[in-house]
């Protein structure tokens, strides 16, 4: 268990803000697009899934397809592409 002082308690709120801004650009995007837009990495990598699931359930974004990840270090692993919901 990590000490609360070491946790990034604001990441999810910041991530929703950046996701909204990136989606509003109208272009397809990935999680790495949010990092390129200035979002820091989450304290736990599984938080990416929660972010995109929440935004999808709120009808802010919708799934488009999977591609090879553009993220350095992923070596072409699968990556979801999203777009703003119509």
C-alpha positions in Angstrom: 0.0 0.0 0.0 1.3 3.4 -1.0 1.2 6.5 1.2 -1.6 8.9 0.2 1.0 11.7 -0.2 2.6 9.7 -3.0 -0.6 9.2 -4.9 -1.7 11.4 -7.8 -5.3 12.1 -6.6 -5.9 14.7 -9.3 -5.0 12.5 -12.3 -8.5 11.4 -13.2 -9.9 14.9 -13.2 -7.0 16.2 -15.2 -7.3 13.3 -17.6 -11.0 14.0 -18.2 -10.2 17.7 -18.9 -7.5 16.8 -21.5 -9.6 14.0 -23.0 -12.4 16.5 -23.5 -10.1 19.0 -25.2 -8.5 16.5 -27.5 -11.9 15.0 -28.4 -13.2 18.5 -29.2 -10.5 18.8 -32.0 -12.6 16.3 -33.9 -9.8 14.0 -34.9 -9.4 10.3 -34.0 -7.1 9.9 -30.9 -5.5 7.4 -28.6 -4.4 7.4 -25.0 -1.0 8.5 -26.2 -2.6 11.5 -27.9 -3.5 12.7 -24.4 0.1 12.3 -23.2 1.2 14.3 -26.3 -1.3 17.0 -25.3 0.4 17.3 -21.9 -1.3 14.8 -19.7 1.1 13.0 -17.3 1.1 9.2 -17.1 -1.4 7.8 -14.5 -0.1 6.5 -11.2 -1.5 3.1 -12.2 -1.7 2.1 -15.8 -5.2 0.5 -15.4 -6.5 4.0 -14.9 -6.4 4.5 -18.7 -9.2 1.9 -19.0 -11.4 3.6 -16.4 -10.9 7.0 -18.1 -12.0 5.7 -21.5 -14.8 3.5 -20.1 -16.2 6.5 -18.2 -16.0 8.9 -21.2 -17.6 6.2 -23.4 -20.5 5.5 -21.0 -21.1 9.3 -20.7 -21.4 9.3 -24.5 -18.5 11.8 -24.8 -16.4 9.5 -27.1 -17.0 6.4 -29.1 -14.7 3.6 -30.2 -13.5 3.5 -33.8 -10.9 0.7 -34.2 -7.6 -0.7 -33.0 -4.2 0.2 -34.4 -0.6 -0.5 -33.6 0.3 1.7 -30.6 2.2 4.9 -31.5 3.5 5.0 -27.9 7.3 4.5 -27.7 8.1 1.4 -25.8 4.9 -0.5 -26.7 6.5 -2.1 -29.7 3.4 -2.0 -31.8 1.0 -3.5 -29.3 -2.8 -3.0 -29.8 -4.2 0.4 -29.1 -7.8 1.7 -29.2 -8.6 4.7 -31.4 -11.5 6.9 -30.2 -13.4 9.9 -31.6 -15.8 12.5 -30.1 -19.3 11.1 -30.0 -21.7 12.5 -32.6 
